[in-house]
Amino acid sequence: MQRKLTPMRTRFKEYEDKRVEEAQRQKDSKGGSSNKTKMIREPFSFEDGIVCN
């Protein structure tokens, strides 16, 4: 039974490896910085009148 399944398992493994490689290429082409978010700073002040920017 295992010998009968070996060819299909090999094909499936090759297919999965190809998908992983394509995903890695897409990630690399984006520059890998897609996980970083830009921080927006808003001015605020305290009750005692100190203003921070």
N, C-alpha and C positions, 0 to 999 in steps of 0.2 A: 504494500500500500504506500509506504513512504517513497519508494522508487517511482511510483506513478505520479506522485505529487511534486517531486523535485523540479521538473521543468517549469511548472506553473509558479512555484515558489521563487525560482530564479527570475522569471519574467516580472513577477510582482516586486521583488527586491530592486531590480533595475529601474522599474517605473517609479518606485518611492525615492530612490537615490536621485533620479532625474528631477523630480519635484523639489527635493531639498536643494539641489544645486541651483535651480531656477529661482527659488525663494531667496537664496543667499545672494545671487547676482542682482536681484531687484533691491535688496537691502543695501548692497554695496553701491549701486548706482544712485541711490538717494543720498549718499554721503554718510549714512549712519547717524546723522544728527536729528532724525525725525522724532527721537524720544525726548529731546530737549524742548522745553517750552520757554517762551520769552516772558520774563518777569516784568510786570508793569508796576512802577512805583507811584503811589499817590501821596501828595503832601497831606500831613496831618498835624494837629496841634494838641497840646496838653492843657489842662484846666489852668495851670499857673502862667500860661502865656508863652511858653517856649514853643517855637515853630520848628518842626523838622521837615526837611525835604528829602 
